[in-house]
Amino acid sequence: MIVSAAFAGKSYAVLGLARTGIATVEALVASGASVTAWDDREAARAAVADKATLADPLTIDLAGFDGVVVSPGVPLNRHPIADKAREAGVPVLGDIELFAQARAGLPAHRVVGITGTNGKSTTTALIHHIVAAAGLPARLGGNIGLPILGQEPLPEGGVYVLELSSYQIDLTTSLDCDVAVLLNITPDHLDRYDGFEGYAASKARLFAMQSDGHAAVIAVEDEPSRAIADRHARAIRVASTDVDTAAQAHWPSLQGPHNAQNAAVATAAARALGIDEAVIAQALRTYPGLPHRMERVVERGGVLFVNDSKATNPTSTAPALAAYPAVHWILGGLAKTDDLDACVPHFGHVRAAYTIGSSAEMFAALLTPHMPVTNCGDLDTAVRAAAAAAQPGETVLLSPACASFDQFSDFEARGAAFRAAVEALA
């Protein structure tokens, strides 16, 4: 794990003991800090009972604490911990800020931070793949993979590649990325911000924390991202059109126009790290892709089955619809919006739709004027119906445009259920 003398002798409260919270407690205690920890789940508290004092930060006096560490899932605009910490004069921070504070004691390294509404995970994993292909020590973390504080420090010359949600940036004040990356900004998570402008401002803070001379790679294909680029003289502007479409044809896990943007951004970031062009080109060809993101499950009888469970909003689903010309589309779940406007330009690719989950009726009503729709209710039924209707050369695509929490614990469980349903087909 990452330990730091910066935490020795200090006191922290940690609220939330999922995987990241537990890694945070362990790293702080190993660094010589005193930790008070809490989670509403008894089993989670038991996991750190031998390392930390168990007490709810909302019920104790926070005066004298050096920080309250919260999960990015804690809504600071609504959760009472924000006011309580403010009244005590104690900063609220996340594990990424602790990592930033620990950096001075780590072997010489660089950090690449990637944010954006859509494409973060693919681009983060792709940059990590390119860095590793170049023979540089690399760690993947942040909003993807293992908690960064729970991983072993890199040797000198290493590169930490971090996916950063707006929530994580909100909890960070000193992360100076050697390369900061912005993919796009479209409406999302607006329940956590003062309108869309507040959400965009959160993304912009990643660049405000950078030192002069550090690289800012910004895809300029939407107005909010262009506005951020305009404010930074050092911005390296990129776009999907920077990608050679003939070359992209040879990148099996990077198909579709959205992946052209991901590849353009990753290439620019790799160049900023000084990685050789030949290494970049080979890494784009060998990138394996991410589970649950346009993941090719199997081709059966000429029909391709694709798991895009990670598409949890319509803007994230749209690229998948664009990537396949003849789609049997399985969608639905816990809706984040009451429209599918971002997907409308690609309705021509959809042969039929199969709705599931709590949004099934709403989405069926929206789509019926445009295509054949079957309200299936559950995923198994939808897979069987889509597989029965699909013809050779067509694609059965799970791209829900919704969160999973109405029927599944997370998008990974939903994707695993899709794979299982496909495997069970006669």
N, C-alpha and C positions, 0 to 999 in steps of 0.2 A: 504494500500500500504506500501511498505518498504521505510522508510525515514531514513536519516542519517545526523548526525552533520558533517560528513566528507565532505559534499557538501555545507554547509552553507557559505554564503559570496563569493562563487566562481561563475565563469561565464562559461557557456557551450553553444556551438552551436549544435543543433540537426538537422541532415539532414535526411529526410525521416519520414513521419508521418502516417505510417500504425499503426496497433494495438500496436506494440512494441514501436514505436517512440512516440506515444501519452502517453503511460504508463510511458515512460522515462521522458518526459516533466513534467508530473504531479508529479512524485516522486521527481524530482530535485527541482521544484518550492516549493513543500510542505516541502522540506528540507532546504529551505532558499537560494537556488541558483538563479542566474539571468540567464535566458534562452533566446537565440535567435533561432528560429525554422523556418524550411522551408520544403515545399513539392511542387512539380510542380502542384499538384491538389488543386484547390481553396477550395473545400469542406474540404480537410484535413487541410489546413491552418486555416479555420474557426473554426475547432474543438479546436484549442489551442489559438485562437486570444485573449482571455481574460486572458491568463496565460503567454504568451511569446511575445517577440518582433518578428515580422515577417520580416525576411530578409534572402536572399540566402547567405550562408557562402562563396560561390564562388565570391561574389561581395562586401564583406565587409573586413575590416582590422581585421584579426584574432589575432593580437598581443594582449597579455593580457588575452586571453581566457585560461581556465584551461583544456579544452578538446573539441574536436569535436566528437560528438557521431553519428555514422552512422549505418544504417541498415546492417546486414550481406549480404544483396543482392547487396550492392554497391561494384563493382569490384575494389579493391584498386590498382590492377596492371594497370588499364586503366583510372580510374576516376580522373579528375583533382583535386579533393579535397585532395587527398593524397599529391601531390606536394605542394599545397597551404598551407596546415597545416604544412608540413615539413619546408617550408621556414619561417613560422611564429614561429617555435619552439613549436608547440602545438601538443600534442599527439592525435592520432585518436583511438577511443575506441568504444566498444559496451556496451550494457546493462548488459552483463554478467560481464564485468570488473567493472562496477559501483556496481553491486551486491557484487563482491569480495571486493571492497573497503568499502562497508557498513557492512560487516560481523562482524567487531570488535565491533560494537554497538548493535548487535542482541543478544537475549538470546542464551546461549550455545547450539550449534547445530553441526551437521555434514553435509557434502556435498558429494554426489556421482555424479560424472561426467561420462557420457557414450558417447564415440565416435566410429567411424568406418564407412566404406562406406555403408554397408547394415546391417539391423537388429537393428539400433539404437532405433527406436520408439518402436518396440515390446519389446526390452530388458529394455528400460527405464520404460515403463508402467508396465512391469512384476516386476521389482525391487520395484517400487512404491507400487504395489499390495502386495508384500511380506512384505515390511516395515509396511504398514497399517495393514496387517493381524497380525503382531506382536504387535499391539497396540501402535506403535510409531506415534507421530504426523508427517505428511508427506506433502510435496508440490511437485507437478510435474511442471516442467518448462523448459526453454531454447528453444529448437527447437520443442517443443511439448506443447500443452495446452496453458494456459494463460501466458502473459509476467510475468517474475518472479518479476519485480519491482512493478507490479500492484497488487500482491497478499499480503495478510496479513502476517506479520512475524509469524514464528512458536514459540510456547512456548519452554521453556527449554527442551532439550532432543530430539528436532525434527530433521528430516532428509530432506534436500532438494535434490531431485533427478532430475538431469538436463541432458537432451539430448543436446549434443554439436556438431554442424557441424564444419568442418574445418574452415569455414568462421568465426564462432563465436570464435573459439580458436585464430584465427589470430588477433582478436580485443581484446584479453585478455592478460594481463601480470602478474596478481597476484592471479589467482584463484588456491588456494591450496586445492585440493580435498582430503578429508579424504579417499575416495576410488575412484580411477580413473580406468576407464574400456575402453579397446580397443577390438572391435569385429573382425575386419578384415580391410584390405586395398587392394582395387582393383582400377584400373584406373577410375577416375571420376573427373569432374570439372577441367580438365587439361587446359582449357582456362584461368584459374585464377592463374596458378602456372608455375614455371620454370620447366616444365616436371613433370613426375611422382615422381621423387625424392623430388621435392618441396612440392608436395601434401602430401607425406608420412611424411616429416619433420614437416608439420603443425600438423598432428595427434600426433607426438612424443612430441610436446611442452606441451601437457596436463600433461605428466609425469615429464617433466623438471621443471614445476612450483610447484611440490609437495615437502613438507618437508620430511626429513628423518623420517621413522617410519610410514608413511602413506601407505596404501595398493595400489598396482598396479595390477589389474586383466587383464591379456592379453591372448586372444585366439591365440594360436600359430599354426594356420592352413594355414598360408600363409607366404611367406618369409619376406616381409616387417615387418609384425607384430612380427615374430620371432626375427628379427634384433633389434627391439625396446626392446623386452624382454631381449635379451642378454646384453643390455646396462644397465639394472636395476637389481641390486642384489636382490631387494625386490620383484621382479615380481612373482606373483602367476600365473603359467601357466595352462591354461585349454584348453580342446578340446571337440569336439562333442562326442567323444568316452567315455568321463567321465560319460555320461548319460546312465542309465539303460533303454534299449529299452522296456523292459516289463513295467516299470513304465511309460514311455512316452506314452504308449498306452492308459493310463488313464488320459491324459491331453488333453482334446478335442480341446483347442485353441492353442496347441503347437505341431501340427503334422508336419512331414517332417524333413529331416536331418538338414536344416538350423535352425529350432527351437530347435534341440538338442544343437546346439552351443549357441543359445540365453539362453536356460535354464541352461546350464553349467556355463555360465558367470554370470547369475543372481544369481545362487546358491552360487558361489564363493564370489560374492559381498555381499550377505546376511550374509554369514558366517563371512566375514571380519567385518561386523557390529555387530557380536555377536548374531545373530538371531538363535533361536533354530531349530534344524533339523526337528522336527515334524511340526513346523509352516511353514517352507519352503516347505515341502512335501505337506501339505494341500493347500498352496497357489498355487502351480503348478497345482493342480487339479481344483482349482476354478477360475483361471485366465480367464477372459471373452474374451480376445483378443481385437484387435483394429479395429475400423471401417476402411474399405478400405484395410486391409492387410489380405489376405486369409480369408475374412469374409464370413461365410456361410449365404447366403441370404435366400434360401428356397430349399427344396427338393420337386420336383413336378413330379409325374409319375415315380418315381425312379431315376430321373435326378437331380443331385445336381448343384445349381448355386452358384458360388463363385466370390466375388468382391475383386480383388487384384489391385485396381486402383492405390495404392500407389507404385506399382512396376514401377518406371519411367526410368529404364535402364535394359539392358539384364541380368546383373548379379543379379539384384533384382528379375527378373522374373524367373530365373532358378530354385530356390527352390520351387516355386509354381508348376512348371511343374513336378518336382521330387516327389511332395507330392501326386499326383493323377495319377493313372495308366492308365486312359482312358479319354483323355481331348479333348474337342472342344475349341480351343484356340482363343480368340479374342485379337488382338494386333494391335498396331499402334498408331500414333499420331505425335508429334513433336520429331523426332529421335535425340538422343544424339550421336549415332554411326551409321556407315553404315554397321554394321554386327550384327549377332546374335550368335556369337561364344560361348558365355557363356551358351547359351541354347541348343547347339548341343547335349551334352550328354543325354539330356532328350527328344529328338525328338521321340524316340520310344514310348513315352507315348501319343503322339498327334495323335488323329484320323483324325482331319482336322483343318485347320486354317482359320480365317476370318479376313481380314485386313481392317483397318479403318484409316482415317486421312491423313495427308500430306505424311506420309511414306508408305501408303497402297501399291502403285505400287512397290516400292523398296523392301519391305518385301515379297510381293507376289512373286517377281522374285527370291528372295533368298530361299524361302521355297518350291516352286513348284517342284524342283527335289526330295524333301524328303517326301512330303505329299500332300493330296488334299488341295487346297487353293481356297477360294472365296474372290475376292476383293469387299468388301461390301461398302466401302466409309464412311458410318456413323454407329454409334453405334446401333441405333434402328434396322437397317437392319441386322447387324451382329447378334444381339441377336435373332431375329426371325429365321434367317437361321440356327444358331447353335442349337437352341431349336428344330427345325423341324428335324434335323439330329441326334440328340443325342438319344441314347438308354438307357433303365434302367440300372443303375450301372455306367453310365458315368457322366462326369462333364463338364458343360459349365463354362469356366474360363475366366473372364476378367483379363488379366495380360499384360498390354500394352507394357512394355519394352520401353516406351517413355514418354516424358513430355506431358502435356495435352493442352498446350496453343494454339494449332492450332484450336481446336474446343470447348474448355472449359476454364473457368476462372482458374481452379486449379484441382488437382486430386480428391478433395472432390466432386466437381461438377460433374466430370466424373463418380465417383462411385455412386452418387445419381441418375444420369441419367441411369446407368446400373440397379440399383434396380427398378427404375420406369418402365424401359423397360421390365424387368422380370415380374413385377406385372401386366403389361398390356397384357401379353400373354393370349390367349384364353384358 
